[in-house]
Amino acid sequence: MKFFGLYIMSFFYVLAGILHFVRPKVYLKIMPTYLPYPLQLVYISGIFEILFGLLLLFPVTRTAGAWLLVLLLIAIFPANIQMAVSFYQKSNPSLWIAILRLPLQLVLIWWAWTYTKW
């Protein structure tokens, strides 16, 4: 069962990374305004999601990939906060999704962390 979760996680991050290139405007909307070069950062984070997701697939790189995902999830947490703030300010009816993403991020960090011990 643990391998199934690992493959699901890997697929999820590779797909999310690809979406950074296919639909960058979605990610640009939640990019914190204080960060320079937002489009480039969207692409860079997409590359990292793809790379780190792929690192999970190989036993020799699995632990490093899991730790790198933990760090990436921590690094992108401000984007989730920005999304919630922006949705609140604009009275976006999807505010509940933005708020739900905040604790979900902690679950994703924990999930990646469980594979740091392999």
N, C-alpha and C positions, 0 to 999 in steps of 0.2 A: 504494500500500500504506500510505503514511503517513496518508492520509485515512481509510482503513478503521480503523486503530488509533485515530485521533482520535475517530471516531464510537463505537467500542467503549468507549473511555475515558469519553466523555461519557455514554453510556447507563449504564455501570457506576455512575458517581457519582450520576446522577439517581435510579436505582433504589435505590442504597444510602441516599440521602437520604430517599426516600419510606418506606423500611423503618424509619427512625427514628420515624416517626409511626404506622406500622402495627403495629410490634412493639417498642415502646420498652423493654420489660422485658429484651430481649436485650442492649441497649446499657447499660441501668442496671447489669446484672451486672458489666460490665467497667469501669465508671466508677471512677476512683481515689477512694478514700474521703475524701481530704483536700479534695476540691473541693466547694464549697457548691452547692446547688440542682441536684442531678444530673439531674432530669427536664428542667428548663429547658435545661440544657447539652446534653442529648441532642437536644432539639428544635432548638436553635440550630445545633448541628453538622449536623443534617439539612438545615436551611435552607441552610447554607453549601455542603454537598455538592451540593444541587440547583442552586443559583445558579452555583457555580463550574463544575459540569459543563455547564450551559447556555452559560456564557461561552465555552467551548471551540468552540462551533459557529459562531461568527461571527468572521470574520477581524479585525475591528476590536477585538474583546475577547479574542481567543484567547491572546495573550501574557499579559495580565493574569490571565485565568482559570487558565492553567498555573502562573503564579507563586503565585497564591492557593491552588491545590491543593497545591503544594509546602509552603507554610506551614501549611496545614491538616493535612497528613499528618504534619508535624513536631509540630504541637500535639497531635494525638491519639495520638502514639506512647506516651505514658505509659499510656493505656488498654490498649494491647496488652501492655505490661509488667505492668500490674495483672492482666490476664487470665491471663497465664502464672503469676504468683505465686499467684493464687487457685486456679487449677487444680492447681498443685503442692501447695499446702497441703491441698486437699480430696481429693488423690489421684484427681483426675478422669481417667478413661481418655482423654479428649480433650486431654490435656496436649500431646501431640505437635503438635496443630493450633495451639495457642496458641504453642508454640515456633516453629513454621514461619512464623507470622504476623510474627515479628520481622524476619527478613531479607526477607520479602516486602514489608514496609513500605518498606524501602530500594529495592527494585525499583520499587515504585509511585512513590516520590519521583523516581527516575531517569526513569521513563516520563513523568511530568508535566513534568519539567525539559526533556525533549527537545522539547517544544512551546513552550518559552519563547523560542525562537529564530526564530519565525515572524513 
